[in-house]
Amino acid sequence: MSARRGIFIPPFDELSEPGLIAELAAAAEERGWDGFFVWDHVAYRAPVRAIADPWIALAAVATATERIRIGALVTPIPRRRPHKLARETATLDRLSGGRLVFGVGIGPDSTGEFDPERFGEEGDPRRRAQLLDEGLERLRAYWEGEFEPRPIQEPRVPVWVAARWPNRRPLRRAARWDGLFPIDLPEPDALAEYAAAVEELRGSLDGYDLVAESPPGTDPAPWEAAGATWCLTAFDLQATEADVRAAIEEL
């Protein structure tokens, strides 16, 4: 079975206008893409200056589209209050008609977002991992009935867990949820290695998503052969509107 195809953009600089993001998502849907995803950051290293809030942008995307899956990849739960995040995700899932995917991780140290002196965030990655697990369990409870209205999707919004290659520690977490979003995979064989590890932990990959990202123009076939259920066309920090539009047209 062919992997689903998605566009994955950083909402930075030229791509930070929410109206443009929604317009690009609508163009992707019209062309036949299956998903449209954005990065989730509040700060980033140079040369990035302007950054759009992913949740406001995704609300615009939800109203501009009807079919494609949408989501932020990935949201560091350690910098968010789970109850507020539960309200936002449930509302967005309902606004989109049940099309939200929720990508999660501990957040990278390299972007400067987890500098305790700058934003007052937790700087210790191990503590962030603990906060991630605690936050996910709270979200599950909110989604499954503690809060109303619930998301449209049953039993809840699907969760994709990030893991940065070659780190294997997040795989145990990912196996408890609905998908794995590996970052910095060097080749399809690395995805196959991760897939085998998750399958061993879960007992089966039936209904489970394995997400691969690669630059525009990449042949998805080797990634599909490695087990990818989603192949995302991903862009670098300085991607332009023209870059994204060209990639959309390639499908």
C-alpha positions in Angstrom: 0.0 0.0 0.0 1.3 3.4 -0.9 2.3 5.9 1.8 0.2 9.0 2.2 1.9 12.2 1.1 2.2 15.4 3.1 3.7 18.9 2.9 5.7 19.9 6.0 6.8 23.6 6.3 8.5 25.8 8.8 6.2 28.8 9.4 9.2 31.1 9.3 9.9 34.5 7.7 8.3 34.5 4.3 6.1 31.6 5.3 5.0 33.1 8.6 1.9 34.8 7.3 -1.1 32.6 8.4 -3.2 33.6 5.4 -0.4 32.3 3.1 -0.1 29.1 5.1 -3.8 28.4 4.7 -3.6 29.2 0.9 -0.7 26.8 0.5 -2.6 24.1 2.4 -5.7 24.6 0.2 -3.5 24.3 -2.9 -2.0 21.1 -1.6 -5.4 19.6 -1.0 -6.6 20.6 -4.4 -3.5 18.9 -6.0 -4.2 15.7 -4.1 -1.9 15.7 -1.1 -3.0 13.9 2.0 -1.6 16.1 4.7 -0.3 19.6 5.6 1.9 20.0 8.7 3.9 22.9 10.3 6.7 23.2 12.7 6.0 24.3 16.3 8.5 26.8 17.7 8.4 30.1 19.7 12.0 30.9 18.9 14.7 29.7 16.5 18.3 30.3 15.8 19.5 32.8 13.2 18.8 33.5 10.4 15.1 33.0 11.4 13.4 36.1 12.6 9.7 35.9 12.0 7.7 32.9 13.3 4.0 32.1 13.1 2.1 30.5 15.9 1.3 27.0 14.6 -2.1 26.7 16.3 -3.5 29.9 15.0 -2.1 29.0 11.5 -3.6 25.5 11.7 -7.0 27.0 12.6 -6.8 29.0 9.3 -5.7 25.8 7.5 -8.7 23.9 9.0 -11.2 26.4 7.6 -9.5 26.6 4.2 -9.5 22.8 3.6 -11.9 19.9 3.9 -10.0 16.6 3.5 -6.3 16.7 4.3 -4.8 15.8 7.7 -3.3 18.7 9.6 -1.0 19.1 12.6 2.1 20.6 14.2 5.3 18.5 14.2 6.3 18.6 16.9 4.8 20.3 20.0 7.0 20.2 23.1 4.5 19.4 25.8 7.0 20.4 28.5 6.5 24.1 27.7 2.7 23.8 27.6 0.0 23.5 30.2 -1.8 20.2 29.4 -5.3 21.5 30.2 -4.9 24.5 27.9 -3.4 22.3 25.2 -6.4 19.9 25.6 -8.8 22.7 24.9 -6.9 23.9 21.9 -6.5 20.5 20.3 -10.1 19.4 20.9 -11.3 22.7 19.5 -9.1 22.3 16.4 -10.1 18.7 15.9 -13.7 19.8 15.9 -13.1 22.8 13.6 -11.3 20.5 11.1 -14.0 17.8 11.2 -11.7 15.3 12.9 -8.5 15.8 10.9 -5.9 16.7 13.5 -2.7 14.7 14.2 -0.8 15.7 17.3 3.0 15.4 17.1 4.9 15.5 20.4 8.5 15.6 21.7 10.6 17.1 24.5 11.8 20.0 22.4 15.4 20.6 21.1 18.1 22.4 23.0 19.6 23.8 19.8 16.9 26.4 19.1 17.3 28.4 22.3 13.6 27.8 23.3 14.5 26.0 26.5 16.9 28.5 27.9 15.7 28.9 31.5 17.0 32.5 31.6 15.2 33.6 28.4 11.8 32.0 28.8 11.8 30.3 32.2 11.5 26.9 30.6 12.8 23.6 31.9 16.4 23.2 30.7 17.0 19.6 31.7 16.1 17.1 28.9 15.4 14.3 31.3 13.0 16.4 33.3 11.4 17.5 30.0 10.9 13.8 29.1 9.2 13.2 32.4 6.9 16.3 31.8 6.1 14.9 28.3 4.9 11.6 29.6 2.9 13.2 32.4 1.4 15.7 30.0 0.4 13.0 27.5 -1.4 11.1 30.2 -3.3 14.2 31.3 -4.2 14.9 27.7 -5.5 11.4 27.3 -7.8 11.9 30.3 -9.0 15.3 29.1 -9.7 14.0 25.5 -11.5 10.9 26.7 -14.1 12.6 28.8 -12.7 14.9 31.6 -13.3 17.9 29.3 -16.2 18.6 27.0 -16.6 18.9 24.1 -14.4 16.0 23.3 -12.5 15.7 20.0 -14.4 14.3 17.1 -11.9 11.4 16.7 -12.4 8.3 18.8 -11.1 7.4 21.2 -8.9 10.6 20.9 -6.7 12.6 18.7 -3.9 10.4 17.2 -0.4 11.1 18.7 2.8 10.8 16.8 5.9 10.8 19.0 9.2 12.2 17.8 12.6 10.5 18.1 15.9 11.9 16.9 18.1 9.4 15.1 19.9 7.3 16.5 18.4 7.8 19.9 16.3 4.8 20.9 15.0 5.9 24.2 11.9 7.6 22.8 10.8 4.5 21.0 9.3 3.0 24.1 7.2 6.1 24.5 6.3 6.0 20.8 5.2 2.4 21.0 2.5 3.4 23.5 0.9 5.8 21.2 -0.2 6.0 17.5 2.9 6.8 15.4 6.6 7.5 15.2 8.0 10.7 13.7 11.8 10.2 13.4 14.0 13.2 12.9 17.4 13.3 11.1 17.1 9.8 9.5 20.1 9.3 7.3 18.4 6.7 5.0 15.4 4.4 4.7 17.3 1.5 6.4 17.3 3.6 9.6 13.5 3.9 9.4 13.3 0.1 9.0 15.5 -0.3 12.1 13.2 1.9 14.1 10.1 0.2 12.7 11.5 -3.2 13.8 12.2 -1.9 17.3 8.7 -0.4 17.7 7.1 -3.6 16.3 8.9 -5.7 18.9 7.7 -3.4 21.7 4.1 -3.3 20.4 3.8 -6.8 19.0 2.3 -5.4 15.8 2.4 -2.3 13.5 -1.2 -2.7 12.4 -2.8 0.7 12.4 0.4 2.4 13.4 2.0 5.3 11.5 5.7 5.5 10.6 6.5 9.0 9.2 9.4 9.8 6.9 10.5 13.3 5.9 12.7 14.1 2.9 13.5 17.1 0.6 11.4 18.0 -2.4 12.0 15.7 -5.4 12.8 12.6 -3.3 11.4 9.3 -4.5 9.1 8.0 -1.8 9.4 4.4 -2.9 12.5 3.4 -0.8 10.8 5.0 2.3 7.6 3.1 1.6 9.6 -0.1 1.3 11.2 0.6 4.7 7.7 0.8 6.2 6.7 4.5 6.0 2.9 5.1 6.1 3.5 8.8 5.6 6.1 10.5 3.4 6.4 14.2 4.1 8.0 16.6 1.7 10.0 18.8 4.1 11.6 22.2 3.7 14.6 24.0 5.2 14.7 27.1 7.4 14.7 29.5 4.5 12.1 27.9 2.3 10.1 30.4 0.2 6.5 30.4 -1.1 7.8 29.6 -4.5 9.7 26.5 -3.2 6.5 25.2 -1.5 4.3 25.9 -4.5 6.7 24.1 -6.8 6.8 21.0 -4.6 3.0 21.0 -4.3 2.8 20.8 -8.1 5.2 17.9 -8.3 2.7 15.4 -6.9 
